[in-house]
Amino acid sequence: MRPFSWKFPHKKFHFMRIEKFFVILLAVIVFFWSLEELPGRWWLALLLAISFLALYVIVSLLLQKFRHVEEHYRLTSQHLHVEKHTPTKVQKAKVPLKDIGHHKISKTFLGGYVLTKRKKKHLVFFNSKKELHHFKKAMEKHTKK
């Protein structure tokens, strides 16, 4: 197996799919709750839902700029290397593929986890379905051995 590596998030990446899903769900709840509290004023309920979305996007982008967390993944024939970079420190984990007992990947939300035989969980995130497919293919190939 050729080594494969990816970095999360990409420069053009702003929100995770699961984050988008729940924020939109919350905006719909805000809209209907506001509509219930302000009968006959649908435009005000819509304005409150849009204000909620705008506030969320602004706060989220500011936190991304301030916190700036990156994760680097490298999958080789023997190990999965995970590095989490923050402005103040770097956390490294080297997981031998033979110690991986279980893995779960979500194609919908582009993420998942790897669970070792010692029950240690390592989260993995992907920018695209191509990265996810390559990782999943390598894990399936390894688990067949």
C-alpha positions in Angstrom: 0.0 0.0 0.0 1.3 3.4 -0.9 1.3 6.0 1.8 -1.6 8.4 1.8 -1.9 11.7 3.6 -4.4 14.5 4.0 -4.9 17.6 6.0 -8.1 18.8 7.6 -9.5 21.4 7.1 -8.5 22.6 3.7 -8.1 26.4 3.2 -11.5 26.5 1.4 -13.3 24.5 4.0 -15.6 26.5 6.4 -18.1 24.2 7.9 -18.5 20.5 8.5 -21.5 18.8 7.0 -22.8 17.7 10.4 -22.5 21.3 11.6 -24.4 22.6 8.6 -27.2 20.1 9.2 -27.7 20.9 12.9 -27.4 24.7 12.4 -30.1 24.6 9.6 -32.3 22.4 11.9 -31.9 24.9 14.7 -32.7 27.8 12.3 -35.9 26.0 11.3 -36.8 25.5 15.0 -36.1 29.2 15.7 -38.4 30.1 12.8 -41.3 28.0 13.9 -40.9 28.9 17.6 -40.9 32.6 16.6 -43.9 32.1 14.4 -45.8 30.5 17.3 -44.8 33.3 19.7 -45.5 36.1 17.2 -48.7 35.0 15.4 -49.3 36.7 12.1 -45.8 38.1 11.8 -44.1 35.5 9.6 -41.7 38.2 8.3 -40.4 38.8 11.8 -40.0 35.1 12.5 -38.0 34.8 9.2 -35.9 37.8 10.2 -35.1 36.1 13.6 -34.1 32.9 11.9 -31.8 34.7 9.4 -30.3 36.7 12.3 -29.6 33.4 14.1 -27.8 32.1 11.0 -25.8 35.3 10.5 -24.8 35.4 14.1 -23.7 31.7 14.0 -21.7 32.2 10.9 -19.9 35.3 12.2 -19.0 33.7 15.6 -17.9 30.5 13.9 -15.6 32.2 11.4 -14.1 34.3 14.2 -13.5 31.3 16.4 -11.9 29.4 13.4 -9.5 32.3 12.8 -8.7 32.6 16.5 -8.3 28.9 17.4 -6.9 27.7 14.1 -6.8 23.9 14.6 -5.4 21.6 11.9 -5.3 17.8 11.8 -2.7 16.0 9.7 -3.3 12.3 8.8 -0.9 9.9 7.2 -1.8 6.3 6.4 1.1 3.9 5.7 1.2 0.2 5.3 2.0 -0.2 9.0 0.5 2.8 10.9 -2.0 5.6 11.0 -0.3 8.8 12.1 -2.5 11.5 13.5 -1.2 15.0 14.4 -3.4 17.7 15.8 -1.8 21.2 15.5 -3.0 24.1 17.6 -1.3 27.5 17.9 0.3 26.4 21.2 1.0 22.6 20.9 1.1 19.6 18.6 -0.4 16.3 19.7 0.9 13.2 17.9 -0.5 9.7 17.8 0.9 6.7 16.0 -1.7 3.8 15.7 -0.4 0.5 14.4 -2.8 -0.9 11.9 -2.6 -4.3 13.5 -4.0 -2.8 16.7 -7.1 -1.4 15.0 -10.1 -3.4 16.2 -12.9 -1.4 14.6 -13.5 1.6 12.4 -16.6 3.5 11.4 -16.9 6.0 8.6 -19.8 8.3 7.7 -20.1 9.1 4.0 -22.8 11.6 4.7 -20.9 13.7 7.2 -17.3 12.9 6.0 -15.9 11.8 9.3 -15.5 8.8 11.5 -13.3 7.1 14.1 -10.8 4.3 14.5 -11.0 2.2 17.7 -8.0 0.3 18.8 -8.1 -3.1 20.6 -7.3 -1.2 23.9 -10.5 0.9 23.3 -8.7 4.1 22.4 -10.7 6.2 19.9 -9.1 8.3 17.2 -11.3 10.6 15.3 -10.8 11.1 11.5 -12.2 13.9 9.4 -12.2 14.3 5.6 -12.5 17.2 3.2 -13.8 15.2 0.3 -15.4 11.8 -0.5 -12.3 11.0 -2.5 -10.2 11.1 0.7 -12.8 9.1 2.6 -13.0 6.5 -0.1 -9.2 6.0 -0.2 -9.1 5.6 3.6 -12.1 3.2 3.7 -10.5 1.1 0.9 -7.2 0.9 2.8 -9.0 0.0 6.1 -11.1 -2.7 4.4 -8.0 -4.1 2.8 -6.2 -4.2 6.1 -9.1 -5.8 8.0 -9.3 -8.6 5.4 -5.8 -9.6 6.4 
